[in-house]
Amino acid sequence: MIKAWLRESVVTRHLYQKLKNIQAKRNYQVSTKVGHVFVDRRKRENKLCIILAGYKSYLYEDVFGRLVRYMPEDMDVCIVSSGLYAKELEEIAEAQGWSYLSTERNCITLAQNVAILLHPCAEYIYKIDEDIFVTEYCFERMMETFLKVEDEGEYDVGFVAPLLPVNGYGHLKILKKLGLTEIYEEKFEKPKYASYSNRMIERSGAVARFFWGENGFVPSIDQLSRLFGSRPFEYSACPVRFSIGFILMRRCTWEDMGMWKVLTGNPCMGLDEEQICSYCITKSKAIIVAENAVSGHLSFGQQNDDMKQYYIEHREMFRCPEA
């Protein structure tokens, strides 16, 4: 009530607007200003892919091998390192004609804001984490889904993601498509569309290995991609919090959110996920999953040590297939 009175009163509204502008300027500074190095190889396309990397270098050969092979040419690509400079990543970027951004402060939302501001022509923005293994046509199928749902579907789109086996939503979708729901429940727990840390999909290394093909129940991500990609166009709206390791969004969505939130003195891990999922609910924007597109997510935090060892010992399950 007091805030409304200050805003509407003839006496105080000028002061209110002035204070609001000061606060907005301060928020902008906090959300965008950071020491950084930007190696500029922009093509000024209307599509941008931000690759967040710098902390799982043991994955680079296979993760970037897939990205190099399957990345569409008609987009700008920027590798982003939050809080560090990585020579290996700058060399990968140089070899591919991609840009490279490193920020002094480790704040993942701040680094993404800077990257997006450095690419003003980008209308569509893919964000991908360094433990995501892309497959053939996943970028194109995500874009196709975005545009079709936006033009013909029943939802306003917040963002689009592919099916990810190690994912609170995607794992049950894949189990149902493969007829493995009962087997999974017998081996682990009753599957649910749920994303929180005490579910086995997020905490159990055995579950992550299961979805990466251990014992042959779940096909490889490349086989899943071919299987689901050959089916008629299909998508679904995720009704729960979604882990945003790989998403496609419009720039205007980022702008409408007031950019990614930045907390002072905080690395802001997970803040972007919390923010965009909350935004989608409050603004009636749908979290759309492109069910003809598949990518692999190595693991969640509690699974990382187990899956690092599994990855090292079973590289054949993660490598890009022969052409």
C-alpha positions in Angstrom: 0.0 0.0 0.0 2.8 2.4 0.9 4.7 1.6 -2.2 1.6 2.2 -4.4 1.0 5.5 -2.7 4.6 6.6 -3.3 4.3 5.6 -6.9 0.9 7.4 -7.5 1.0 10.5 -5.4 1.6 13.7 -7.2 4.0 14.8 -4.5 6.2 11.7 -4.4 5.9 9.9 -7.8 8.8 11.9 -9.4 11.0 10.9 -6.5 9.8 7.3 -6.7 10.6 7.1 -10.4 14.1 8.6 -9.8 14.8 6.0 -7.1 13.5 3.3 -9.3 15.8 4.4 -12.1 18.8 4.4 -9.7 17.9 0.9 -8.6 17.5 -0.3 -12.2 20.9 1.1 -13.1 22.5 -0.5 -10.1 20.9 -3.9 -10.9 22.2 -3.6 -14.5 25.7 -2.9 -13.3 25.6 -5.9 -10.9 24.2 -8.1 -13.7 26.6 -7.2 -16.5 29.9 -5.6 -15.2 32.8 -8.0 -14.7 36.4 -8.1 -15.8 36.6 -10.4 -18.9 38.6 -11.3 -22.0 36.6 -11.7 -25.2 38.2 -13.3 -28.3 35.8 -12.0 -31.0 35.0 -14.3 -34.0 31.4 -13.3 -34.3 29.6 -13.8 -37.6 26.6 -11.8 -36.3 24.0 -14.5 -37.0 20.5 -14.5 -35.5 21.3 -17.7 -33.6 23.9 -18.1 -30.8 25.2 -21.1 -28.9 26.8 -20.5 -25.5 28.9 -23.4 -24.3 29.6 -23.2 -20.6 32.9 -24.9 -19.9 36.1 -24.9 -17.9 35.7 -27.4 -15.1 35.4 -30.9 -16.7 38.4 -31.0 -19.1 38.4 -34.8 -19.1 35.2 -34.6 -21.3 36.4 -32.2 -23.9 37.6 -34.6 -26.6 34.2 -36.2 -26.8 31.9 -33.4 -25.9 33.6 -30.9 -28.3 34.1 -33.7 -30.9 30.3 -34.1 -31.0 29.7 -30.3 -31.0 32.1 -29.8 -33.9 30.4 -32.5 -35.9 26.8 -31.7 -35.2 26.7 -27.9 -34.7 24.8 -26.1 -37.5 26.9 -23.6 -39.4 24.4 -20.8 -39.4 25.0 -19.7 -35.8 27.5 -17.9 -33.7 29.2 -20.0 -31.1 30.9 -18.7 -27.9 32.7 -20.9 -25.4 32.3 -19.3 -22.0 34.5 -19.9 -18.9 33.1 -18.5 -15.7 35.9 -17.5 -13.3 38.9 -18.8 -15.2 40.8 -18.7 -18.4 41.4 -22.0 -20.1 44.0 -22.1 -22.9 42.7 -25.4 -24.1 39.3 -24.0 -24.6 40.6 -20.9 -26.4 42.5 -23.2 -28.7 39.4 -25.2 -29.5 37.5 -22.0 -30.2 40.3 -20.7 -32.5 40.4 -24.0 -34.4 36.6 -23.8 -35.1 36.3 -20.1 -35.7 34.3 -19.7 -32.5 34.5 -16.9 -30.0 35.9 -17.3 -26.5 34.9 -15.4 -23.3 36.5 -15.8 -19.9 35.3 -13.8 -16.9 37.3 -13.0 -13.8 34.5 -13.6 -11.4 33.0 -17.1 -11.2 29.3 -16.4 -11.5 27.6 -18.4 -14.2 24.6 -16.1 -14.6 26.8 -13.0 -14.9 29.0 -14.8 -17.5 25.9 -15.7 -19.6 24.6 -12.1 -19.4 27.9 -10.8 -20.8 28.0 -13.4 -23.5 24.5 -12.5 -24.7 25.1 -8.8 -24.6 28.2 -9.3 -26.7 26.0 -10.9 -29.4 23.3 -8.3 -30.0 22.2 -9.9 -33.3 21.2 -13.2 -31.6 17.4 -13.7 -31.5 17.6 -17.4 -30.6 20.0 -18.6 -27.9 21.1 -22.2 -27.2 22.8 -22.7 -23.8 24.7 -25.9 -23.3 26.8 -27.2 -20.4 30.1 -28.9 -20.7 28.8 -32.4 -19.7 26.2 -32.6 -22.5 26.8 -34.9 -25.4 24.9 -33.8 -28.5 23.6 -36.0 -31.3 23.0 -35.6 -35.0 20.2 -33.1 -35.8 19.4 -32.3 -32.1 19.9 -28.5 -32.7 17.7 -28.5 -35.8 15.0 -30.6 -34.2 14.9 -28.3 -31.1 14.5 -25.3 -33.4 11.9 -27.0 -35.5 9.9 -27.8 -32.3 10.3 -24.3 -31.0 8.9 -22.8 -34.2 6.1 -25.3 -34.7 4.9 -25.0 -31.1 5.1 -21.3 -31.3 3.2 -21.1 -34.6 0.8 -24.0 -34.4 0.9 -25.5 -30.8 -1.2 -25.0 -27.7 1.4 -23.2 -25.7 3.4 -20.0 -25.5 7.0 -21.2 -25.4 9.4 -20.4 -22.6 12.2 -22.6 -23.7 12.8 -25.9 -25.5 15.0 -28.8 -24.5 15.8 -32.2 -26.0 15.0 -35.6 -24.3 17.9 -36.2 -21.8 18.0 -39.7 -20.3 19.7 -38.5 -17.1 17.1 -35.9 -16.3 14.2 -35.8 -13.8 11.6 -35.4 -16.6 13.3 -37.1 -19.6 14.2 -40.4 -17.9 10.5 -41.4 -17.4 9.6 -40.3 -20.9 12.4 -42.5 -22.3 11.5 -45.5 -20.0 7.9 -45.3 -21.3 9.0 -45.1 -25.0 11.3 -48.1 -24.5 8.9 -50.2 -22.3 11.4 -50.2 -19.4 9.3 -48.7 -16.7 8.7 -51.9 -14.7 12.3 -53.0 -15.1 13.5 -49.6 -13.8 11.1 -49.8 -10.8 12.3 -53.3 -9.9 16.0 -52.3 -10.1 15.8 -48.8 -8.6 12.6 -47.0 -7.6 9.2 -46.0 -8.9 10.0 -43.4 -11.6 8.3 -40.1 -11.4 8.4 -36.8 -13.3 10.4 -35.2 -10.6 13.6 -33.2 -10.3 15.1 -33.0 -6.8 18.2 -34.3 -5.2 16.9 -37.4 -3.3 15.5 -39.0 -6.4 17.7 -41.8 -7.7 17.9 -40.2 -11.1 19.9 -37.4 -9.6 21.8 -39.1 -6.8 22.6 -42.7 -7.9 25.6 -43.5 -10.1 24.0 -46.9 -10.9 21.0 -45.1 -12.4 23.2 -42.8 -14.5 25.1 -45.9 -15.7 21.8 -47.6 -16.5 20.7 -44.7 -18.7 24.2 -44.6 -20.4 23.7 -48.2 -21.5 25.1 -50.4 -18.8 23.9 -54.0 -19.2 22.2 -53.1 -22.5 18.8 -52.0 -21.3 18.9 -48.5 -22.8 20.3 -48.0 -26.3 23.1 -45.4 -26.9 22.1 -41.8 -27.2 22.9 -42.0 -31.0 20.6 -45.0 -31.4 17.9 -43.2 -29.4 18.3 -40.1 -31.6 17.8 -42.1 -34.8 14.9 -44.0 -33.3 13.0 -41.0 -31.9 14.0 -38.8 -34.8 12.4 -41.2 -37.3 9.0 -41.0 -35.6 6.3 -38.4 -36.4 6.7 -34.9 -34.9 6.1 -35.0 -31.1 6.6 -32.8 -28.2 5.4 -32.5 -24.6 5.1 -29.7 -21.9 7.1 -30.5 -18.8 5.0 -29.7 -15.7 7.8 -29.8 -13.2 11.2 -28.1 -12.6 13.5 -28.9 -15.5 17.3 -29.2 -15.4 18.5 -26.8 -18.1 21.8 -28.4 -19.2 20.7 -27.8 -22.8 18.0 -25.4 -23.8 16.9 -23.1 -26.6 15.2 -19.8 -25.8 14.4 -16.5 -27.4 16.4 -13.4 -26.5 13.2 -11.6 -25.7 12.6 -14.1 -22.9 15.9 -13.3 -21.4 15.1 -9.6 -21.7 11.6 -10.0 -20.2 13.2 -11.8 -17.2 15.4 -8.8 -16.6 18.4 -10.9 -17.7 19.8 -13.7 -15.6 19.9 -12.8 -11.9 23.2 -12.1 -10.3 23.9 -12.3 -6.5 26.9 -10.5 -5.2 29.6 -12.7 -3.7 28.0 -15.8 -5.0 28.8 -18.2 -7.9 25.0 -18.3 -8.7 25.0 -22.0 -9.5 21.5 -23.2 -10.3 20.1 -19.7 -10.1 19.4 -19.5 -13.8 17.5 -22.8 -13.7 15.4 -21.6 -10.7 14.8 -18.3 -12.3 13.6 -19.5 -15.7 11.5 -22.3 -14.4 9.8 -19.9 -12.0 9.4 -17.4 -14.8 7.7 -20.0 -17.1 5.2 -20.8 -14.4 4.3 -17.2 -13.4 4.2 -16.0 -17.0 2.3 -19.0 -18.5 5.3 -19.9 -20.7 5.6 -23.7 -21.4 8.7 -25.8 -20.8 8.7 -27.7 -24.1 10.5 -31.0 -24.6 11.3 -31.9 -28.2 10.7 -35.6 -28.2 12.3 -36.2 -31.6 15.6 -34.8 -30.3 18.0 -36.6 -27.9 21.2 -35.6 -26.2 23.2 -37.1 -23.3 23.8 -35.6 -19.9 26.7 -37.3 -18.1 25.5 -36.9 -14.5 24.2 -34.7 -11.6 26.5 -33.6 -8.8 26.1 -36.6 -6.5 26.9 -38.9 -9.5 29.9 -37.0 -10.8 32.7 -39.1 -9.2 31.1 -42.4 -10.1 30.4 -41.3 -13.7 33.8 -39.8 -14.2 35.3 -43.2 -13.6 32.7 -44.9 -15.7 33.3 -42.4 -18.5 37.1 -43.1 -18.4 36.6 -46.8 -18.5 33.8 -46.9 -21.2 34.7 -44.2 -23.7 33.1 -46.2 -26.5 29.7 -45.3 -25.1 30.4 -41.6 -25.3 32.4 -41.2 -28.5 31.0 -39.7 -31.6 30.0 -42.6 -33.9 31.9 -43.2 -37.1 30.6 -41.2 -40.1 
